Amino acid sequence: MSSEAGRGLRADAVRNRRLALDAATALLAERGRPLTVEAIATRAGLGAGTVVRAFGGKGALLDAAVSSLLEPVVQRGRDVLAQDDALAALHAFLVDLMAFQAAHDRVNDHLAGLDLPDTMRLRTELVAVVRELIVRAQADGSVRSDIAPDLATTLIGETAYATARAGAGVPGLAEAYLAVLLDGLRPR
């Protein structure tokens, strides 16, 4: 039994919730598309009132959609933390992070002013994963230690964001950014 069914939601409510969530997630990935309740409802084949009832509002719907996108990225970060080679783990995760950013670079444009507790929790965890990867790579000497882990984490986040914003349609840009970033993080 699904957790939604376990909370007593009717089958049609569970289906409507899924349709709205899938529509919001799809619209988040499309450039230049409005992300209104009406646009989500139209994409889902539902009425706007049904979408609002399913989630209680646009903020809750977007929180569910964005957190469903972030969860696999955070899990991948947790997985690479188990690798023995700290630099290889950092590199592997940064490739994934930059690919995620490139695919979802406009998500932040839709989130201003919304209460997104699940999204914020996952973002915090994502930052913690990157920071731990930096700390591990600094501890084994593969990343310079004269840059504080928090600063290096911010640098990585901003580089991933810049790559996503600048890289649409520019083949090889993400790889070039990553090569320069990792080269700059190598010990002197």
N, CA, C and O of each residue as an XYZ file, in Angstrom:
752
protein
N       0.840     -1.170      0.000
C       0.000      0.000      0.000
C       0.886      1.235      0.000
O       1.871      1.289      0.737
N       0.548      2.231     -0.821
C       1.346      3.446     -0.868
C       1.129      4.261      0.393
O       0.131      4.084      1.092
N       2.081      5.168      0.688
C       1.944      6.005      1.877
C       0.730      6.913      1.756
O       0.099      7.242      2.760
N       0.396      7.321      0.534
C      -0.765      8.175      0.346
C      -2.044      7.399      0.627
O      -2.966      7.911      1.263
N      -2.090      6.159      0.146
C      -3.257      5.334      0.414
C      -3.347      5.037      1.907
O      -4.438      4.953      2.470
N      -2.188      4.880      2.538
C      -2.149      4.638      3.972
C      -2.671      5.825      4.761
O      -3.131      5.655      5.890
N      -2.612      7.029      4.194
C      -3.141      8.226      4.856
C      -4.617      8.391      4.571
O      -5.221      9.377      4.993
N      -5.210      7.445      3.862
C      -6.640      7.496      3.627
C      -7.060      8.253      2.378
O      -8.240      8.574      2.235
N      -6.141      8.550      1.469
C      -6.511      9.223      0.239
C      -7.205      8.244     -0.702
O      -6.810      7.084     -0.816
N      -8.234      8.727     -1.366
C      -8.936      7.903     -2.336
C      -8.029      7.644     -3.534
O      -7.072      8.382     -3.769
N      -8.331      6.601     -4.280
C      -7.515      6.237     -5.443
C      -7.464      7.374     -6.462
O      -6.413      7.616     -7.055
N      -8.582      8.078     -6.676
C      -8.559      9.176     -7.642
C      -7.725     10.346     -7.131
O      -7.098     11.047     -7.926
N      -7.707     10.565     -5.824
C      -6.876     11.632     -5.252
C      -5.396     11.295     -5.412
O      -4.587     12.167     -5.728
N      -5.045     10.036     -5.195
C      -3.657      9.591     -5.380
C      -3.257      9.753     -6.843
O      -2.154     10.211     -7.141
N      -4.155      9.377     -7.754
C      -3.875      9.508     -9.192
C      -3.719     10.978     -9.578
O      -2.801     11.329    -10.319
N      -4.598     11.828     -9.087
C      -4.520     13.260     -9.399
C      -3.237     13.875     -8.867
O      -2.615     14.708     -9.525
N      -2.853     13.459     -7.681
C      -1.608     13.937     -7.081
C      -0.420     13.563     -7.955
O       0.462     14.386     -8.202
N      -0.401     12.323     -8.419
C       0.681     11.822     -9.269
C       0.694     12.575    -10.599
O       1.759     12.966    -11.077
N      -0.477     12.782    -11.197
C      -0.550     13.502    -12.467
C      -0.039     14.934    -12.313
O       0.709     15.423    -13.160
N      -0.440     15.602    -11.238
C       0.010     16.980    -11.001
C       1.507     17.027    -10.753
O       2.190     17.914    -11.264
N       2.022     16.091     -9.984
C       3.452     16.039     -9.686
C       4.257     15.780    -10.962
O       5.272     16.432    -11.203
N       3.803     14.837    -11.764
C       4.492     14.546    -13.033
C       4.465     15.759    -13.966
O       5.459     16.057    -14.628
N       3.333     16.454    -14.018
C       3.219     17.635    -14.875
C       4.145     18.745    -14.393
O       4.820     19.383    -15.201
N       4.183     18.979    -13.087
C       5.064     20.022    -12.544
C       6.525     19.686    -12.816
O       7.304     20.563    -13.190
N       6.895     18.439    -12.635
C       8.270     18.007    -12.874
C       8.644     18.197    -14.348
O       9.743     18.655    -14.661
N       7.735     17.848    -15.233
C       7.995     18.022    -16.669
C       8.133     19.503    -17.023
O       9.022     19.875    -17.789
N       7.272     20.337    -16.479
C       7.339     21.770    -16.777
C       8.606     22.411    -16.215
O       9.136     23.352    -16.805
N       9.093     21.914    -15.089
C      10.332     22.435    -14.523
C      11.511     22.237    -15.474
O      12.458     23.024    -15.473
N      11.446     21.188    -16.281
C      12.555     20.867    -17.188
C      12.463     21.624    -18.512
O      13.409     21.607    -19.300
N      11.344     22.281    -18.763
C      11.165     22.957    -20.044
C      11.502     24.435    -19.921
O      11.003     25.131    -19.037
N      12.343     24.891    -20.806
C      12.723     26.311    -20.826
C      11.579     27.163    -21.365
O      10.888     26.793    -22.314
N      11.407     28.306    -20.729
C      10.453     29.275    -21.223
C       8.995     28.933    -20.995
O       8.112     29.612    -21.519
N       8.731     27.900    -20.228
C       7.340     27.514    -19.965
C       6.899     28.113    -18.640
O       7.659     28.102    -17.672
N       5.686     28.633    -18.586
C       5.202     29.163    -17.312
C       4.965     28.019    -16.331
O       4.621     26.907    -16.729
N       5.148     28.297    -15.083
C       4.926     27.275    -14.066
C       3.849     27.767    -13.101
O       4.087     27.986    -11.913
N       2.678     27.926    -13.659
C       1.525     28.336    -12.873
C       0.699     27.102    -12.542
O       0.871     26.045    -13.149
N      -0.186     27.245    -11.586
C      -1.094     26.146    -11.265
C      -1.909     25.787    -12.505
O      -2.172     24.613    -12.765
N      -2.304     26.799    -13.264
C      -3.099     26.553    -14.475
C      -2.302     25.756    -15.507
O      -2.840     24.839    -16.128
N      -1.028     26.096    -15.694
C      -0.192     25.371    -16.666
C       0.021     23.924    -16.206
O      -0.007     22.995    -17.014
N       0.231     23.750    -14.911
C       0.401     22.395    -14.378
C      -0.885     21.601    -14.564
O      -0.850     20.444    -14.985
N      -2.018     22.221    -14.252
C      -3.310     21.548    -14.392
C      -3.573     21.157    -15.847
O      -4.027     20.048    -16.127
N      -3.284     22.072    -16.761
C      -3.489     21.780    -18.183
C      -2.624     20.604    -18.619
O      -3.103     19.690    -19.289
N      -1.339     20.630    -18.235
C      -0.432     19.538    -18.601
C      -0.911     18.208    -18.005
O      -0.791     17.160    -18.639
N      -1.452     18.257    -16.791
C      -1.900     17.042    -16.106
C      -3.271     16.579    -16.571
O      -3.678     15.454    -16.280
N      -3.995     17.444    -17.298
C      -5.359     17.091    -17.700
C      -6.335     17.191    -16.538
O      -7.325     16.463    -16.471
N      -6.037     18.107    -15.625
C      -6.870     18.297    -14.435
C      -7.333     19.746    -14.368
O      -6.838     20.601    -15.103
N      -8.262     20.007    -13.503
C      -8.660     21.378    -13.235
C      -7.711     22.003    -12.224
O      -7.096     21.292    -11.429
N      -7.586     23.323    -12.249
C      -6.698     24.020    -11.313
C      -7.095     23.744     -9.867
O      -6.230     23.564     -9.010
N      -8.400     23.709     -9.591
C      -8.869     23.422     -8.231
C      -8.451     22.036     -7.766
O      -8.132     21.843     -6.593
N      -8.452     21.078     -8.673
C      -8.032     19.720     -8.334
C      -6.548     19.688     -7.968
O      -6.147     18.993     -7.035
N      -5.744     20.438     -8.705
C      -4.308     20.501     -8.422
C      -4.071     21.133     -7.054
O      -3.265     20.636     -6.266
N      -4.765     22.214     -6.778
C      -4.605     22.879     -5.477
C      -5.045     21.942     -4.359
O      -4.359     21.829     -3.343
N      -6.179     21.270     -4.533
C      -6.652     20.336     -3.499
C      -5.657     19.194     -3.282
O      -5.462     18.739     -2.154
N      -5.038     18.740     -4.355
C      -4.125     17.594     -4.252
C      -2.907     17.910     -3.394
O      -2.364     17.020     -2.740
N      -2.471     19.170     -3.389
C      -1.250     19.530     -2.675
C      -1.438     20.632     -1.643
O      -0.577     20.831     -0.786
N      -2.537     21.338     -1.714
C      -2.741     22.439     -0.785
C      -2.175     23.750     -1.290
O      -2.267     24.766     -0.601
N      -1.594     23.751     -2.473
C      -1.061     24.982     -3.040
C       0.145     24.725     -3.924
O       0.714     23.633     -3.943
N       0.514     25.764     -4.652
C       1.631     25.670     -5.595
C       2.948     25.376     -4.878
O       3.755     24.589     -5.372
N       3.172     25.996     -3.725
C       4.422     25.778     -3.000
C       4.633     24.326     -2.627
O       5.722     23.783     -2.811
N       3.596     23.698     -2.105
C       3.706     22.285     -1.711
C       3.921     21.391     -2.925
O       4.672     20.417     -2.865
N       3.262     21.726     -4.019
C       3.444     20.954     -5.251
C       4.867     21.089     -5.774
O       5.498     20.090     -6.121
N       5.376     22.319     -5.833
C       6.743     22.508     -6.322
C       7.762     21.908     -5.368
O       8.791     21.396     -5.809
N       7.498     21.961     -4.080
C       8.395     21.325     -3.118
C       8.480     19.829     -3.397
O       9.570     19.256     -3.399
N       7.340     19.201     -3.632
C       7.331     17.765     -3.943
C       8.045     17.488     -5.264
O       8.797     16.519     -5.372
N       7.811     18.337     -6.274
C       8.430     18.113     -7.586
C       9.942     18.292     -7.521
O      10.689     17.443     -8.008
N      10.398     19.390     -6.923
C      11.838     19.658     -6.876
C      12.542     18.641     -5.983
O      13.638     18.185     -6.310
N      11.928     18.287     -4.871
C      12.584     17.306     -3.997
C      12.661     15.940     -4.682
O      13.601     15.183     -4.442
N      11.676     15.619     -5.535
C      11.769     14.350     -6.276
C      12.904     14.377     -7.295
O      13.469     13.335     -7.625
N      13.240     15.576     -7.796
C      14.380     15.705     -8.700
C      15.707     15.655     -7.939
O      16.680     15.073     -8.419
N      15.743     16.261     -6.761
C      16.985     16.351     -5.980
C      17.355     15.047     -5.270
O      18.537     14.747     -5.101
N      16.376     14.293     -4.864
C      16.646     13.084     -4.060
C      17.643     12.140     -4.721
O      18.565     11.687     -4.043
N      17.510     11.814     -6.017
C      18.508     10.919     -6.628
C      19.913     11.520     -6.680
O      20.903     10.793     -6.597
N      20.003     12.832     -6.817
C      21.315     13.485     -6.842
C      21.968     13.383     -5.473
O      23.157     13.082     -5.367
N      21.201     13.630     -4.440
C      21.726     13.521     -3.081
C      22.119     12.067     -2.792
O      23.156     11.810     -2.180
N      21.289     11.127     -3.235
C      21.623      9.708     -3.019
C      22.910      9.334     -3.742
O      23.727      8.582     -3.209
N      23.093      9.852     -4.944
C      24.342      9.590     -5.686
C      25.531     10.136     -4.900
O      26.581      9.498     -4.838
N      25.369     11.312     -4.301
C      26.426     11.874     -3.464
C      26.748     10.992     -2.280
O      27.915     10.773     -1.956
N      25.708     10.484     -1.633
C      25.927      9.561     -0.509
C      26.684      8.323     -0.987
O      27.576      7.819     -0.303
N      26.311      7.847     -2.172
C      26.956      6.645     -2.716
C      28.435      6.878     -3.013
O      29.266      6.028     -2.694
N      28.777      8.018     -3.619
C      30.183      8.248     -3.965
C      31.030      8.493     -2.720
O      32.246      8.303     -2.759
N      30.413      8.910     -1.624
C      31.178      9.078     -0.383
C      31.794      7.762      0.081
O      32.774      7.763      0.827
N      31.231      6.651     -0.352
C      31.751      5.336      0.038
C      32.988      4.927     -0.759
O      33.660      3.962     -0.398
N      33.296      5.646     -1.836
C      34.471      5.306     -2.647
C      35.751      5.602     -1.870
O      35.814      6.556     -1.095
N      36.758      4.780     -2.085
C      38.043      4.965     -1.410
C      38.845      6.136     -1.975
O      39.495      6.858     -1.219
N      38.810      6.330     -3.269
C      39.590      7.384     -3.923
C      38.810      8.697     -3.835
O      37.845      8.902     -4.571
N      39.231      9.582     -2.932
C      38.487     10.817     -2.661
C      38.393     11.720     -3.884
O      37.335     12.292     -4.146
N      39.481     11.858     -4.637
C      39.456     12.722     -5.809
C      38.558     12.137     -6.894
O      37.816     12.874     -7.544
N      38.615     10.837     -7.094
C      37.742     10.195     -8.083
C      36.276     10.343     -7.672
O      35.412     10.561     -8.521
N      35.999     10.227     -6.386
C      34.625     10.397     -5.898
C      34.148     11.826     -6.138
O      33.028     12.050     -6.598
N      35.008     12.785     -5.822
C      34.662     14.188     -6.044
C      34.407     14.439     -7.526
O      33.408     15.062     -7.887
N      35.289     13.967     -8.371
C      35.133     14.153     -9.820
C      33.824     13.530    -10.305
O      33.054     14.173    -11.018
N      33.575     12.283     -9.918
C      32.362     11.587    -10.363
C      31.109     12.351     -9.944
O      30.166     12.491    -10.724
N      31.108     12.840     -8.717
C      29.924     13.547     -8.249
C      29.763     14.888     -8.945
O      28.643     15.293     -9.255
N      30.851     15.573     -9.191
C      30.753     16.865     -9.864
C      30.240     16.716    -11.292
O      29.506     17.577    -11.778
N      30.613     15.644    -11.962
C      30.073     15.372    -13.295
C      28.550     15.242    -13.201
O      27.815     15.826    -13.996
N      28.091     14.464    -12.212
C      26.648     14.277    -12.030
C      25.956     15.586    -11.644
O      24.881     15.903    -12.153
N      26.580     16.337    -10.746
C      25.991     17.585    -10.285
C      25.860     18.588    -11.427
O      24.836     19.259    -11.552
N      26.883     18.689    -12.250
C      26.825     19.628    -13.376
C      25.799     19.180    -14.410
O      25.122     20.015    -15.011
N      25.678     17.894    -14.619
C      24.650     17.394    -15.542
C      23.251     17.709    -15.001
O      22.363     18.104    -15.757
N      23.064     17.535    -13.706
C      21.781     17.861    -13.088
C      21.477     19.349    -13.240
O      20.375     19.734    -13.630
N      22.468     20.177    -12.927
C      22.275     21.629    -13.044
C      21.935     22.011    -14.483
O      21.056     22.842    -14.712
N      22.616     21.420    -15.441
C      22.354     21.748    -16.846
C      20.931     21.362    -17.243
O      20.278     22.078    -18.001
N      20.459     20.242    -16.735
C      19.112     19.775    -17.076
C      18.023     20.574    -16.366
O      16.885     20.629    -16.833
N      18.373     21.193    -15.234
C      17.357     21.865    -14.418
C      17.771     23.280    -14.027
O      17.484     23.733    -12.919
N      18.435     23.962    -14.924
C      18.998     25.272    -14.583
C      17.960     26.346    -14.310
O      18.295     27.353    -13.687
N      16.753     26.188    -14.731
C      15.724     27.218    -14.529
C      14.832     26.953    -13.316
O      13.918     27.731    -13.044
N      15.080     25.885    -12.600
C      14.229     25.549    -11.455
C      14.171     26.691    -10.448
O      13.088     27.049     -9.984
N      15.314     27.265    -10.107
C      15.334     28.339     -9.105
C      14.485     29.532     -9.506
O      13.995     30.262     -8.644
N      14.304     29.739    -10.798
C      13.497     30.865    -11.265
C      12.052     30.789    -10.780
O      11.357     31.803    -10.724
N      11.603     29.588    -10.429
C      10.207     29.374    -10.043
C       9.995     29.257     -8.539
O       8.860     29.091     -8.091
N      11.058     29.341     -7.757
C      10.936     29.001     -6.343
C      10.941     30.186     -5.390
O      10.708     30.013     -4.194
N      11.202     31.381     -5.895
C      11.325     32.557     -5.027
C      10.051     32.760     -4.207
O       8.939     32.737     -4.734
N      10.243     32.957     -2.919
C       9.141     33.278     -2.032
C       8.275     32.109     -1.604
O       7.288     32.308     -0.895
N       8.612     30.901     -2.010
C       7.811     29.740     -1.642
C       8.414     29.022     -0.439
O       9.631     29.021     -0.253
N       7.567     28.418      0.365
C       8.009     27.605      1.495
C       8.262     26.191      0.971
O       7.330     25.496      0.566
N       9.524     25.774      0.980
C       9.924     24.500      0.377
C      10.751     23.671      1.368
O      11.956     23.514      1.175
N      10.135     23.147      2.409
C      10.922     22.469      3.448
C      11.677     21.229      2.962
O      12.828     21.026      3.350
N      11.065     20.409      2.133
C      11.762     19.207      1.654
C      12.903     19.568      0.708
O      13.979     18.972      0.767
N      12.665     20.534     -0.152
C      13.704     20.995     -1.071
C      14.877     21.586     -0.295
O      16.034     21.299     -0.602
N      14.585     22.404      0.700
C      15.657     23.030      1.483
C      16.448     21.975      2.266
O      17.670     22.074      2.384
N      15.761     20.983      2.792
C      16.449     19.901      3.507
C      17.403     19.171      2.569
O      18.538     18.879      2.945
N      16.955     18.877      1.362
C      17.804     18.175      0.398
C      18.952     19.052     -0.096
O      20.062     18.559     -0.292
N      18.701     20.335     -0.298
C      19.788     21.241     -0.686
C      20.858     21.299      0.404
O      22.054     21.294      0.116
N      20.418     21.354      1.633
C      21.362     21.363      2.758
C      22.171     20.079      2.771
O      23.380     20.101      3.003
N      21.507     18.967      2.522
C      22.211     17.689      2.481
C      23.170     17.623      1.297
O      24.263     17.069      1.417
N      22.776     18.178      0.169
C      23.641     18.213     -1.013
C      24.909     19.015     -0.725
O      26.007     18.586     -1.078
N      24.765     20.153     -0.100
C      25.924     20.967      0.277
C      26.815     20.193      1.251
O      28.041     20.243      1.146
N      26.206     19.485      2.188
C      26.987     18.698      3.150
C      27.762     17.580      2.454
O      28.897     17.289      2.833
N      27.170     16.954      1.450
C      27.857     15.898      0.696
C      29.062     16.485     -0.036
O      30.156     15.924      0.025
N      28.871     17.608     -0.725
C      29.984     18.231     -1.452
C      31.075     18.623     -0.464
O      32.257     18.399     -0.723
N      30.690     19.199      0.652
C      31.672     19.605      1.661
C      32.455     18.395      2.165
O      33.676     18.466      2.307
N      31.772     17.294      2.433
C      32.451     16.081      2.910
C      33.398     15.533      1.839
O      34.484     15.057      2.169
N      33.009     15.594      0.581
C      33.906     15.164     -0.494
C      35.166     16.023     -0.521
O      36.267     15.508     -0.716
N      35.008     17.330     -0.326
C      36.163     18.237     -0.277
C      37.045     17.908      0.921
O      38.264     17.799      0.784
N      36.442     17.749      2.082
C      37.208     17.446      3.298
C      38.008     16.159      3.118
O      39.178     16.093      3.494
N      37.382     15.149      2.551
C      38.088     13.870      2.323
C      39.236     14.050      1.336
O      40.326     13.518      1.546
N      38.999     14.793      0.270
C      40.055     14.999     -0.733
C      41.182     15.863     -0.160
O      42.344     15.670     -0.517
N      40.861     16.796      0.707
C      41.905     17.585      1.365
C      42.699     16.710      2.333
O      43.919     16.843      2.438
N      42.013     15.822      3.033
C      42.685     14.957      4.014
C      43.684     14.020      3.353
O      44.725     13.714      3.935
N      43.376     13.560      2.134
C      44.339     12.660      1.474
C      45.331     13.409      0.592
O      46.169     12.794     -0.068
N      45.234     14.737      0.581
C      46.211     15.546     -0.150
C      45.928     15.739     -1.619
O      46.756     16.305     -2.333
N      44.769     15.282     -2.100
C      44.487     15.418     -3.533
C      43.823     16.757     -3.881
O      43.715     17.110     -5.055
N      43.380     17.498     -2.865
C      42.815     18.830     -3.054
C      43.522     19.764     -2.090
O      43.769     19.410     -0.937
N      43.845     20.948     -2.561
C      44.580     21.910     -1.749
C      43.825     22.234     -0.459
O      42.597     22.319     -0.432
N      44.592     22.408      0.583
C      43.987     22.641      1.890
C      43.990     24.122      2.284
O      43.497     24.468      3.357
N      44.533     24.994      1.442
C      44.539     26.410      1.778
C      43.222     27.100      1.417
O      43.064     28.296      1.663
N      42.295     26.368      0.845
C      40.951     26.876      0.587
C      40.021     26.146      1.560
O      39.934     24.918      1.538
N      39.338     26.896      2.399
C      38.442     26.303      3.398
C      37.373     25.451      2.714
O      36.898     25.805      1.635
N      36.993     24.336      3.330
C      35.977     23.462      2.729
C      34.674     24.189      2.375
O      34.079     23.917      1.333
N      34.230     25.109      3.233
C      32.992     25.833      2.930
C      33.157     26.722      1.702
O      32.240     26.840      0.889
N      34.320     27.344      1.569
C      34.583     28.186      0.405
C      34.677     27.336     -0.863
O      34.140     27.712     -1.905
N      35.351     26.206     -0.778
C      35.458     25.307     -1.935
C      34.075     24.777     -2.332
O      33.774     24.636     -3.517
N      33.247     24.488     -1.340
C      31.885     24.014     -1.605
C      31.074     25.088     -2.324
O      30.358     24.793     -3.280
N      31.185     26.316     -1.869
C      30.497     27.431     -2.529
C      31.021     27.611     -3.945
O      30.239     27.817     -4.873
N      32.322     27.537     -4.117
C      32.936     27.657     -5.441
C      32.377     26.594     -6.387
O      32.054     26.889     -7.538
N      32.266     25.372     -5.903
C      31.727     24.284     -6.723
C      30.271     24.554     -7.080
O      29.872     24.394     -8.234
N      29.482     24.962     -6.095
C      28.073     25.251     -6.362
C      27.885     26.360     -7.379
O      27.053     26.255     -8.279
N      28.661     27.422     -7.232
C      28.555     28.544     -8.161
C      29.054     28.159     -9.551
O      28.513     28.625    -10.553
N      30.076     27.316     -9.618
C      30.570     26.855    -10.912
C      29.532     25.989    -11.603
O      29.310     26.126    -12.806
N      28.896     25.100    -10.855
C      27.845     24.256    -11.437
C      26.701     25.118    -11.955
O      26.170     24.866    -13.037
N      26.323     26.129    -11.188
C      25.246     27.036    -11.595
C      25.640     27.820    -12.844
O      24.854     27.931    -13.785
N      26.855     28.361    -12.851
C      27.326     29.133    -14.005
C      27.426     28.258    -15.246
O      27.079     28.694    -16.344
N      27.890     27.052    -15.082
C      27.993     26.114    -16.206
C      26.619     25.870    -16.803
O      26.447     25.884    -18.022
N      25.639     25.645    -15.930
C      24.287     25.374    -16.412
C      23.720     26.575    -17.157
O      23.126     26.422    -18.224
N      23.901     27.755    -16.605
C      23.349     28.965    -17.226
C      24.032     29.293    -18.553
O      23.378     29.752    -19.490
N      25.327     29.062    -18.635
C      26.069     29.437    -19.837
C      26.142     28.319    -20.867
O      26.401     28.570    -22.044
N      25.916     27.093    -20.430
C      26.251     25.955    -21.260
C      25.217     25.421    -22.202
O      25.507     24.481    -22.942
N      24.010     25.974    -22.216
C      22.991     25.442    -23.111
C      23.475     25.515    -24.557
O      23.698     26.597    -25.101
N      23.629     24.363    -25.154
C      24.025     24.323    -26.552
C      25.505     24.540    -26.818
O      25.904     24.697    -27.972
N      26.334     24.551    -25.769
C      27.778     24.717    -25.963
C      28.451     23.381    -25.629
O      28.716     23.094    -24.461
N      28.725     22.574    -26.644
C      29.329     21.268    -26.387
C      30.681     21.400    -25.680
O      31.513     22.229    -26.049
N      30.876     20.581    -24.677
C      32.148     20.523    -23.984
C      32.354     21.572    -22.903
O      33.375     21.545    -22.215
N      31.414     22.495    -22.733
C      31.611     23.562    -21.751
C      31.665     23.012    -20.325
O      32.527     23.421    -19.547
N      30.768     22.100    -19.969
C      30.758     21.550    -18.611
C      32.076     20.843    -18.314
O      32.633     20.989    -17.226
N      32.568     20.080    -19.278
C      33.833     19.371    -19.074
C      34.984     20.358    -18.907
O      35.886     20.128    -18.101
N      34.959     21.450    -19.660
C      36.017     22.461    -19.545
C      35.958     23.150    -18.180
O      36.989     23.321    -17.529
N      34.773     23.543    -17.746
C      34.618     24.137    -16.416
C      35.139     23.189    -15.342
O      35.874     23.592    -14.441
N      34.747     21.927    -15.456
C      35.151     20.941    -14.450
C      36.666     20.750    -14.448
O      37.275     20.664    -13.381
N      37.275     20.685    -15.618
C      38.728     20.517    -15.694
C      39.445     21.700    -15.054
O      40.401     21.512    -14.302
N      38.996     22.907    -15.344
C      39.620     24.104    -14.768
C      39.386     24.150    -13.257
O      40.299     24.474    -12.497
N      38.180     23.832    -12.825
C      37.865     23.821    -11.395
C      38.751     22.825    -10.650
O      39.373     23.173     -9.645
N      38.807     21.591    -11.141
C      39.616     20.581    -10.451
C      41.104     20.916    -10.513
O      41.840     20.668     -9.558
N      41.541     21.474    -11.627
C      42.950     21.880    -11.712
C      43.252     22.964    -10.673
O      44.309     22.945    -10.041
N      42.340     23.889    -10.503
C      42.522     24.945     -9.524
C      42.475     24.443     -8.087
O      43.023     25.083     -7.189
N      41.830     23.306     -7.861
C      41.758     22.742     -6.514
C      42.923     21.810     -6.184
O      43.079     21.383     -5.039
N      43.731     21.500     -7.184
C      44.877     20.619     -6.930
C      45.894     21.344     -6.029
O      46.018     22.567     -6.083
N      46.610     20.578     -5.209
C      47.631     21.196     -4.352
C      48.688     21.876     -5.214
O      49.004     21.422     -6.314
N      49.223     22.963     -4.693
C      50.262     23.710     -5.417
C      51.563     22.966     -5.377
O      52.558     23.433     -5.930
